[in-house]
Amino acid sequence: MQQPVNAQYSIFIGPNVKFEGAIFTPTSANIEGEVVGKVEAKDLLIGKTGQVTGDVTADRIHVHGQLGQEVSCSSHLVIHESGQLRGTVLYATLEIMRGGKLEGSLLQIEEAPTSDGNL
């Protein structure tokens, strides 16, 4: 049974969907399919079936699937149990759950102030 789209996300890329190009959203993005290109969002959630390859910029990022290339996270980056991140990562705070995978170069930056809650 397919899960309904959560209304809090302004962009939703569903499972088995492939998108190539640039995504810019002032709020949240939920990626359950494949994105190749640039992604800019306030909050980015990559689901277990999600795969993002390209330049990614967000305040908060939760990785349950795969993320790679250039990643910039100005607040909190979480790699969950099923998550994999490969590439160059700029982050303010980083959390890796047991089983999560990270491969690449890391550079910690100062956390940017935020005005609202978490994903």
C-alpha positions as CSV (number, residue, x, y, z in Angstrom):
1,M,0.0,0.0,0.0
2,Q,1.4,3.4,-1.0
3,Q,1.8,6.0,1.7
4,P,-0.1,9.3,1.1
5,V,1.9,12.5,0.4
6,N,2.4,14.4,3.5
7,A,1.1,17.9,3.1
8,Q,4.0,19.5,5.0
9,Y,6.3,18.9,2.0
10,S,6.2,21.3,-0.9
11,I,8.0,18.9,-3.2
12,F,7.5,15.1,-3.3
13,I,9.3,12.8,-5.7
14,G,7.6,9.4,-5.4
15,P,9.1,5.9,-5.7
16,N,10.1,4.8,-9.2
17,V,10.1,8.5,-10.4
18,K,13.4,9.9,-11.9
19,F,13.9,13.6,-12.0
20,E,16.8,15.3,-13.7
21,G,17.3,19.1,-13.1
22,A,17.2,21.6,-10.3
23,I,14.7,21.7,-7.4
24,F,14.4,24.9,-5.4
25,T,11.8,25.1,-2.5
26,P,11.6,27.5,0.4
27,T,10.1,24.8,2.6
28,S,10.5,21.0,2.5
29,A,11.3,18.3,0.0
30,N,10.6,14.5,0.3
31,I,12.5,12.4,-2.1
32,E,11.4,8.7,-2.4
33,G,12.5,8.4,-6.1
34,E,15.7,9.4,-7.9
35,V,16.9,13.0,-8.3
36,V,20.0,13.9,-10.4
37,G,20.9,17.5,-10.2
38,K,20.8,20.4,-7.8
39,V,18.5,20.5,-4.7
40,E,17.9,23.5,-2.4
41,A,15.4,23.2,0.4
42,K,14.9,24.3,4.0
43,D,14.3,20.7,5.0
44,L,15.2,17.6,2.9
45,L,14.0,14.1,3.7
46,I,15.5,11.3,1.6
47,G,13.4,8.2,2.1
48,K,14.6,4.6,2.1
49,T,13.9,4.3,-1.7
50,G,15.3,7.8,-2.3
51,Q,18.5,8.6,-4.2
52,V,19.9,12.1,-4.7
53,T,23.1,12.7,-6.7
54,G,24.2,16.3,-7.2
55,D,24.7,19.5,-5.3
56,V,22.4,19.7,-2.2
57,T,21.9,22.6,0.1
58,A,19.5,22.5,3.1
59,D,19.1,23.7,6.7
60,R,18.2,20.2,7.9
61,I,18.8,16.9,6.1
62,H,17.5,13.4,7.0
63,V,19.0,10.5,4.9
64,H,17.3,7.1,4.9
65,G,18.3,6.3,1.3
66,Q,21.3,7.5,-0.7
67,L,22.8,10.9,-1.0
68,G,26.0,11.9,-2.9
69,Q,28.3,14.5,-4.4
70,E,28.4,18.0,-2.8
71,V,26.3,18.4,0.4
72,S,25.9,21.6,2.4
73,C,23.8,21.4,5.6
74,S,23.6,24.6,7.7
75,S,22.0,23.1,10.7
76,H,21.5,19.3,11.4
77,L,22.4,16.4,9.2
78,V,21.2,12.9,10.2
79,I,22.2,9.7,8.5
80,H,19.7,7.0,9.6
81,E,20.3,3.3,9.9
82,S,19.6,2.6,6.2
83,G,21.2,5.9,5.0
84,Q,24.3,6.3,2.8
85,L,26.1,9.5,2.1
86,R,29.1,9.8,-0.2
87,G,30.9,13.0,-1.2
88,T,32.0,16.3,0.2
89,V,30.0,17.4,3.2
90,L,29.7,20.8,4.9
91,Y,27.7,20.5,8.1
92,A,27.0,22.3,11.4
93,T,25.9,19.2,13.4
94,L,26.1,15.6,12.3
95,E,24.4,12.5,13.6
96,I,25.0,9.0,12.3
97,M,22.7,6.2,13.5
98,R,24.1,2.7,13.9
99,G,24.2,1.2,10.4
100,G,24.4,4.5,8.6
101,K,27.3,4.9,6.2
102,L,29.4,8.0,5.4
103,E,32.3,8.1,2.9
104,G,34.0,11.3,1.8
105,S,35.4,14.5,3.2
106,L,33.8,16.5,6.0
107,L,34.1,20.1,7.0
108,Q,32.2,21.4,10.1
109,I,30.8,24.9,9.8
110,E,29.1,27.2,12.3
111,E,25.4,26.5,12.7
112,A,23.1,29.0,11.1
113,P,20.2,30.3,13.3
114,T,16.8,28.7,12.6
115,S,13.3,29.9,13.3
116,D,11.3,26.7,13.5
117,G,11.3,23.0,14.5
118,N,12.7,19.8,13.0
119,L,11.7,17.5,10.3
